[in-house]
Each structure stands twice: as structure tokens, then as C-alpha cells.
Amino acid sequence: MDKPIYKLCLIRGYTEAYYQLSEAEKQALWNELLKALTPMGIKKIGPYYDCRWSNDKYETWFIMKYPNIEAAIADTHAGQRIQLFRYMVSETILGIEQDGEDMAKSITE
């Protein structure tokens, strides 16, 4: 059975190219991404979090949940296909859920 993969998405901001898009083009970009991710079982879990007030590096962050590693890889490919990285500056961290017993083992080893 596949283990879910979680991705912390740290959004630094948007590029000048993004701000040059019309509102309709921006909406089309996000709609295209959503259309690609939904059939793969990819979900955003929880809200977006505003963090600009607490640091000078990130604007917002959120968490994505993938049913498996293949879906996480497909998400990156979808972003590349629609040129998302041309419009957004971000950092991401992938991880898997760790239960208390696994956490205790990793601390004592």
C-alpha cells in the first residue's frame, strides 16, 4: 500500500511575468493546474497561511497531500507544463507522516 506524501509549499511571491498576465489569464493558469491535479487525487489540506508579517522571505504557505510519490512527481510535471515556475517563486519540502513510535526510534538511534 502506498503511503501518502505531504508537501509543504512555501511561497516567496510572484514574478513580474505573473503580474503582466490579465486577470483572465491568471485564472486560466490556476484552472489548468487544478484540472491536472484533481484526477490524481491531489488535495490541498487546510487553509493558506499568511506569514509575511513574521518573516522577510515567505508570503504564504500551505500543505498538499498526495496519494503516492507518483502523484507528487506528476504535480511537478504539471507545474512545468503550464510554466508555473515562470510565474511563482517557491520552495517545497516533501515528507511522510511519522507516528510516535517511529519518531522515538529516530531520536534514540
C-alpha positions as CSV (number, residue, x, y, z in Angstrom):
1,M,0.0,0.0,0.0
2,D,1.3,3.5,-0.9
3,K,1.9,5.9,1.9
4,P,0.6,9.4,1.4
5,I,3.2,12.1,0.7
6,Y,2.8,15.6,2.1
7,K,4.3,18.7,0.6
8,L,4.9,22.0,2.5
9,C,4.7,24.7,-0.1
10,L,6.5,27.9,0.9
11,I,5.6,30.7,-1.5
12,R,8.0,33.6,-1.7
13,G,5.9,35.5,-4.2
14,Y,5.1,36.0,-7.8
15,T,7.3,37.2,-10.7
16,E,6.9,40.2,-12.9
17,A,5.7,37.9,-15.6
18,Y,2.8,36.9,-13.4
19,Y,1.8,40.5,-12.8
20,Q,1.8,41.1,-16.6
21,L,-1.0,38.5,-17.0
22,S,-4.6,39.7,-17.3
23,E,-7.0,38.5,-14.6
24,A,-8.5,36.1,-17.1
25,E,-5.0,34.6,-17.9
26,K,-4.2,34.3,-14.2
27,Q,-7.5,32.4,-13.6
28,A,-6.8,30.2,-16.6
29,L,-3.4,29.3,-15.2
30,W,-4.8,28.2,-11.8
31,N,-7.8,26.4,-13.5
32,E,-5.3,24.4,-15.7
33,L,-3.3,23.4,-12.7
34,L,-6.4,22.4,-10.8
35,K,-7.7,20.4,-13.8
36,A,-4.4,18.5,-13.9
37,L,-4.2,17.7,-10.2
38,T,-7.8,16.7,-9.3
39,P,-7.9,13.4,-11.2
40,M,-4.7,12.3,-9.5
41,G,-6.2,12.5,-6.0
42,I,-4.0,15.5,-5.1
43,K,-5.5,17.8,-2.4
44,K,-4.7,21.0,-0.6
45,I,-5.3,20.3,3.0
46,G,-6.1,23.1,5.3
47,P,-6.1,26.8,4.5
48,Y,-3.5,29.1,3.1
49,Y,-1.4,30.7,5.9
50,D,-0.3,34.3,5.7
51,C,3.2,34.6,7.1
52,R,4.7,37.8,5.5
53,W,4.2,39.5,8.9
54,S,6.6,37.0,10.6
55,N,9.5,36.9,8.1
56,D,11.0,38.6,5.2
57,K,11.3,35.5,2.9
58,Y,7.9,34.0,2.5
59,E,4.5,35.4,1.7
60,T,2.3,32.4,2.4
61,W,2.4,28.7,2.8
62,F,0.1,25.7,2.6
63,I,0.2,21.9,2.6
64,M,-0.6,19.5,-0.3
65,K,-1.4,15.8,0.2
66,Y,-0.6,13.2,-2.5
67,P,-1.8,9.6,-2.5
68,N,1.7,8.4,-3.5
69,I,5.0,9.5,-4.8
70,E,3.9,9.2,-8.5
71,A,1.2,11.8,-7.9
72,A,3.8,14.1,-6.3
73,I,6.1,13.8,-9.3
74,A,3.1,14.3,-11.7
75,D,2.3,17.6,-9.8
76,T,5.8,18.9,-10.6
77,H,5.4,17.9,-14.3
78,A,2.0,19.7,-14.4
79,G,3.6,22.8,-13.0
80,Q,6.3,22.6,-15.6
81,R,3.8,22.0,-18.4
82,I,1.9,25.2,-17.6
83,Q,5.1,27.1,-16.8
84,L,4.1,27.8,-13.2
85,F,7.7,28.3,-12.2
86,R,7.9,31.2,-14.6
87,Y,5.2,33.0,-12.6
88,M,5.8,31.9,-9.0
89,V,8.9,31.7,-6.7
90,S,8.6,28.9,-4.1
91,E,10.3,26.2,-2.1
92,T,8.8,22.9,-1.2
93,I,9.6,20.1,1.2
94,L,8.2,16.6,0.8
95,G,7.6,14.3,3.8
96,I,5.6,11.4,5.1
97,E,3.7,11.1,8.3
98,Q,5.7,9.7,11.1
99,D,3.9,8.0,14.1
100,G,5.1,8.4,17.7
101,E,6.9,5.1,17.7
102,D,8.9,5.9,14.6
103,M,9.7,9.3,16.0
104,A,11.0,7.8,19.3
105,K,13.2,5.3,17.3
106,S,14.7,8.1,15.2
107,I,15.6,10.1,18.3
108,T,17.3,7.2,20.1
109,E,19.2,5.9,17.2
